[in-house]
Amino acid sequence: MAGKSREQDKLNIQLLDGICILVSFFIAGWIRFGDPVGVFQSRAYVLALMLLVLSHALIFNIVDFTSDFFKRGFFIEFSNVLKMNLILILMISTVFFYFKTGSAYSRVFIAAFFFFNVWVDYIARQYFKVLLLAYYRKSGSSSKIMVITTEDRAEGIISRMKKELEWEFHVTGIAILDKDMTGSEVGGVPVIAGREDLFDAAAKAIVDEVFISLPYDSDLQLDKAIMDFENMGMTVNLSISRFYFNIREKTVRNFHGFNVLTFSMKVFDRGSLFMKRLIDIAGALVGLAMTAVITCFIAPAILIESPGPLFFSQTRVGKNGRRFKIYKFRSMYRDAEARKAALMEKNEMQGLMFKMENDPRVTKVGGFIRKTSIDELPQFLNVLKGDMSLVGTRPPTEDEFLQYEGRHKRRLTLRPGITGLWQVSGRSDIDDFEDVVRLDLQYIDNWSLAKDIKLLLKTVQVVLFRIGAK
């Protein structure tokens, strides 16, 4: 582990240990005083808890307790936890001795705390490894990797990547450039492309990052290939273990045991993305509460005018090709999708989107909830689930996505949003899909939390005054 991944692992383990300290403190309080909450009523014990947390943070940042965390066996992990607690005991005892405050604390409490903290922390770490390696890595939240290499290298690369036990990455596909192996597997990973359909396969598959390992005499034009992948919104990792070339360097890091140069059109700060997700969760909870109230008033009107389901769901394409079900209040008649083909010649949008003023499929109630954006409210559920964000780009339908050129996919670099730059820029006045792409890429390339907040505030203004909605 190295770079950002190494720092993230260290932070995760430190937070996990902190939670275990709190749990062990509760247990020790229950054993000694018969009341796990009562111990927090004592100022001395509250100060002791603060001292434990601060001492742990200090030790954790001085001594390396995270090296090869996911590779460590049961015995080595237990030894690691025991060493951490022994150092913690020594530090706490030194503080108590220096300030002569040891008599204020129960020896039974202290002994119980350290005994349980060893076992609670050890068990928690084991389950934490299982959670990340067995579940998170295969979930939609992990970074999906496409390996681009040759037949003779493929098996060794996949084997080495699996041994590295990286929880943030999951290899989902391989492209073999020197032989047609599409449809076969290497080390349990499917071969999804060859030399001829490399970029087309990458554009259609769920790919967050690309790992390239090729020999010196490969005929792939790396400058162009890297640029094409970047234009799709993907991060490119080039192995330099046996390869050298003269091209701009962005980031050097360790990637599944390989030294690579990493190229990306936009590098997002993890801390800012984490804050964006917290804002999404908070906003989604408030939005769902508001949706529950509005549903009581809008549901009867929708169902009386057009009997059928209250909600409309449709498969959309999200971050880097992830499929999900989007939810809205139904604003059209039940046969709307079947009638769409007959209306395509009246499409007012140039490119890969459909838009039609006075669409005959829209009900009267549907027209009202569209103008007021009430139909979008159920999407707060998508935000809470993590499929969408409060602010982002418009999620395309599968039909639209399958017609994308490679450069269009970069607009899916971030999670799609309920609102975004093009929605507050007079969306009904935009009649060219390329303008939508331009605005979406402008949002992605200049993204910041401050800009998200500005767009949210502007969205409120647009909704209240019905700007750009028809």
N, C-alpha and C positions, 0 to 999 in steps of 0.2 A: 504494500500500500504506500502511496506517495501523493504529494501535492494535496489538492482539495479533498480527495477521497480519504487520505490519511488524517487530515484535520477533522473531517466530518466523523470518522470513526472515533477519534479521541473525544470529541464533544459528546457523541452518543453514549459512550461508555461512562464518561464522567457524570452525565445526567442520570444514567441508570444507577450508578453507585450512590448518587445523592438521594434518589428515591428509596434505595435500600436502607440507607442510614436512617431516614425518617421512619420507615416501617419497623426497623429494629428498635428504634427509640420507643415507638408505641408498644411493642411487645414487652420490652424491658420494664416499661412503666406499668403495664398490666400485671406482670409477674411480681414486681416489688410492692406496688401500692394497690393492686386490685382495681385500678382505674387508669386505663391508657390515656385518657384526656386530662386527668387531674395533674399529671406530671408537668403539663404546660402551664399550670397555674402558679408554679414556682419560678420565680425570676432566676434563681440559680441554675435550674435545669434548662430553662430557655437559653440562657447564656452558654451552657454546656453544649447544647445542640448547635448553636451558631459557631462555637469554637470547633466542633467536630466537622462541620461543613467547610469552614474556612481552612482548617488543617488538611482535610482531604484534598481540597482544590490546590493547596500549596504543594503537597506531596505529589499529586498527579502531574503537575506541570514541571516538577524537578526530576522525578524518576519516570522513565518510560515504561508504563504498564500496558501499552496497547500494541506493542510490536507483535506481528503475526497473530493477532487476536483470533481470527477466524480459522487459523490452522492449528491452534493449540488443542491438545487432547485434554481429557478429563483431569488427569493428575497434574499436568502442567498448569491448567487453569486454577485448580484448587490451591496449588503452591503459590501462584501469583496473587490470589485473593488473600491468602494467609499472610504473605509478606506485607501486603498493603495494610492489613489490619494491625500487624505487629508494629509497623512504623507509626501508625496512627496512635496506638496505645502508648508507645514511647514518647511521642510528641505531647499527647494530652497529659501524661504523668509528669513530664518535665514542667509544663505550664502550672499544673496543680502544686507541684513542689515549690516552684519559684515564688508563686503568689500565696502559698500556704492556705489553699482553699480546698484541699482534698477532703477534709473532715466534713464538708458541707454536702457530700454526695454519698449515697448508699453503695457499699461495696458489692452487694448483691445486684443492684441495678447496673453498675459498670460491668460486672462479669457477665450478666445476662445479655447486655447490649452487644458486647464484642463477640460472644459465642454465637448469637443469632445473626449478627451482621455478616460473619464469615459464611454461614450456610445460606442465608437469604440472598446475599450477593452472588455466591457461587451458582445457586440454582437459577437465579434471575439471568445471569450471563449465559447459561446454557440454553435457556428458552429463548433468549434474545438472538442467539446465533441461529437457532432453528427458525425463528420468525423471519429473520432477514434472508437467510440462505434458501429456505424451503418455500417461503410464501411471497415475500416482497419481491425477490428477484424475478419471479415468474408473473408478477402482477403487472397491470398496465402502468403502474407508476415508475417502474424501473426503466433504465435507459436501454432501448433495444438496439442491438449491434448487428451490422451486416459486415461479414468478413470478405474481403476481396483478395484472392491469392491464386496460386497455381496448384495443380493436382498433387505434386510431390510435397508441398508445404502444408496442405490443408489439415491433415490428420495431426501433425505435430503442433500446429497452432491451436486447434480446438482442445487437444489434450492438455496443453500448457495453460490455456485460459481456465479450464475447469479446475486444475490444481490450485490456481491462485485464489479461488473461493471469494471472488468479489461479489458483494451483495447488491451493488448499485447497477450492475450491468447484466444483461441476458442476451446471449448470442442466439438470434432467431433465424439467421439465414446466411448462406455462403454463396459467393459468386466465384466460379472456377473459370479462369480466362483462357487456359490453354487446351481445354478439352470440354466437349459437351457432356456434362454430367447432371443436367437439370432433371429433377425428379428423384435423384438418389440421395443418400445421406452420408455424412462424414462425422463419425463420433456422435451419432444421434441428432445431428443438426442438418436440416434439409438444404440441399443445393437448389437455390431459387433462380439462378441466372448464369448466363455464360457471357462470352465477349460481346456478342451481337445485341443482346437485350439487357445489358447491365444497367443502363440509366433508366430504361422504361420500367424494369422490375423494382428498382430503388424508389421510383416515383410512386408506384402503386402499393408497395409494402409498408408496414409499420417500421420505420427506421429513424432512430434519433441520431446515431453516430455510425460512422464507417471506419473500419480498420483495414488498412491496405498494407500487404506484405508481398512484394514482388521482387523477382530477380533483376539483375542489372540490365539484361537484354529484353525486358518486357516491352511490347510495342504500344502499351497504353500511354497516351500523352498525359502525363501527370498534371502539368499546369492546367490543362483544359478540364481534366477529370475533377480536380480539386475545386475548380471554379464552378463546375456544373453541380457538384454536390452541395457546395456552399449556397448556390442559388436556390436549391431545394430546401434550404434551412437546416441542413445537416451539419454536424461537426465531423471533421475529417481527421483521423489519426493515421499518420504514416510511420511505419516501422523504419527505424534507422539502424537496426542491428547489423544488417548486411547491405545497406543501401545508402547512397549519398547522391544528392542532386542540388543544383543551385537554384533555389526558389525561396521566396520570403518565408521567414519563420515566425510563428505566432506564439506557440507555447510548447515547451518540452516537458513531458511527464512520463511516468511509468503507467503502462496500460496493460493489465493482465500479464505482467511479467515482461513486457516488451518496452523498450525505450522508443518513444514516438514523438514526432512533431505533430502538434494539433492545430488545425486550421478551422476557423469558424467566422462567419460573417458578423455575428454578434455574440459576445460573451456576456451572459447575465450573471449578476452577483447573486450568490445563493441566499445570502441574508435578506436581500430585497425580495427575492422570490418567495422566501418563507413568510415574510411580512405580508406579501400580496395574498398568500393562501390564508393567513389568519384573518385578513380583512374580508376575504371571500366567505369564510365560514361565518363570521359575525354578521355580515350583510345578508347571507342566505337565511340565517335563523330569523332575522328581523323580517326579511321579505316573505318567508313562509308563513309567519304569524299574520302578516298583512294579507297574504293570499287566502288564508283560511277564512278571514272575515269577509273579504270581497266575494269569495265563492258563494257564500250564503245568499248574496243578492243577484249575482250574475248567472248562477246555474239555472234557476227557473226560466229565465229569459231565453237562454241558449236552447234548452230542452223543449220548451213550448213551441218555438219557431221551427226548429228542426230536430225531431226525435232522433236519438242516437247517443253515442258516447259523449260525455261532457268534455273529456280531454282528447287531444289529438297527439299521437306519438309518431315519430318518424326517425328512421336511421339517418344520422348525420355523421360527418367525418370531422374528427377533432385533431388534437395535437399530433402532428407528424403521421397522420393516417389512422389514428385510433377511432374505431366505430363506437357509437353510443346512441341511445334512444333519447331524442329531445322531446320535451313535453310542453304543450301549449293548451290554452282553452280553445276548443274547436270553433273556428270562425267561418268554416265553409260547410256546404252540404256534404253528406256522407259519401257521395260518388265523385268528390272533387278530383281525386287522383286519376280516376278512370277518364274524366273529361279533359284532363290537361293536354293530352296528345292532340286533341281536336283544336285546341286554342293556341298551339305553338306558333302558328303563322301570324298571330296577333301579338306576339311577344314584343314588348317595347324596349327590351334590353339587348344591347349588342354584346355577344359573347356567351359565357357559360352560366347565365342566370336567367330566370324567368320572372318577368314583371309585367302586369297588365292593369291599367287603370279601369275601374268599373268592371272588375272581374265578375262574370255572372255566377261563379261558384261561391262567392262570398255572400253570406246571409246578411240581413239588415242589422241584427245584433252583432254579427261578425265585423261589419263595417265600423260600428261604433267602438268595439273593443280593440280593433286594429288602430284606429285613429288615436285612441287614448293609451295604446300600448298595454292595455290590460291583458291581452291574449298572451303576452310574454311572461306573466307572473309565475306560472308553474315552473319556469326554467330555473327558479331559485333552488329547486330540488336537484337539478343538474349541477348547479354550482356547489351545493353541499356534498354531492357525491364525488366531486372532483373532475367531472367530465368537462365543465365549463368554468369560466371566471366571471366576475361581475363586469370586467372590462376586457375586451379582446377583439378578435376578428370574427366575422360572420362564419359559422360552420356550414360548409357546403353540403348539399345532398350527395348521395352516392353517385347518381347519374352525372352530376356536375363534376365531381372529383375524378371520375374515370375518364373524363375528357381533358383533364388538366395537362398542360405541358409541364416539364420539369421545373421551370422557373416559377410556376404558379404555386407549387407546393410550399414554398418558403413562407407563404402567408399563414401556414399552419404551424409555425415554429412555436408559438405560445398557445395556451388553451384558448379556445374560442370564447367570446364574451356575450353577455346579454346586450351590452351596449359597446360602442367603439367609436373610432374616429369617423368612419364613413356614416355611421348612424346619426351623428350630431352635425354632419356637414351637408345637410339637406339631401337625405338619401333618396327622396322621390325625384329630385332634379338630376340624379346621376343615371345616365342611360347607357353606360358603357362599362362592361365588366373590368376592363383594363384600368379604369379610374378607381374601381373598388380595390383592385390589387395594389395600385399605387398608394392609396390611402392606408391600406393595411400594412404595407411594407414600411411606410413612413412611421406608423405607430410602433412597429416592432423595432426598427432601427434607432428610434429615439425614446424607447420605453424607459419609464421611471415611475416610482410610486407617486411622486408629485403630479405627474401627467395623468395617472389613473384617477387620482382624486379630482383633478380639474375636469376630466371627462365625465365623471359621475355627477358633479355639480352641474355641468352643462347639459347632461341628459335630463336632469330634473327640470331645467328651464325649457328644453325642447319638448318634453312631455306635457308640461303645464300649458304651454302656448301652442302646442301641436305644430311645431315647426318641422317641415320635411315629411310629414305623414299624410298619406292620401288613402 
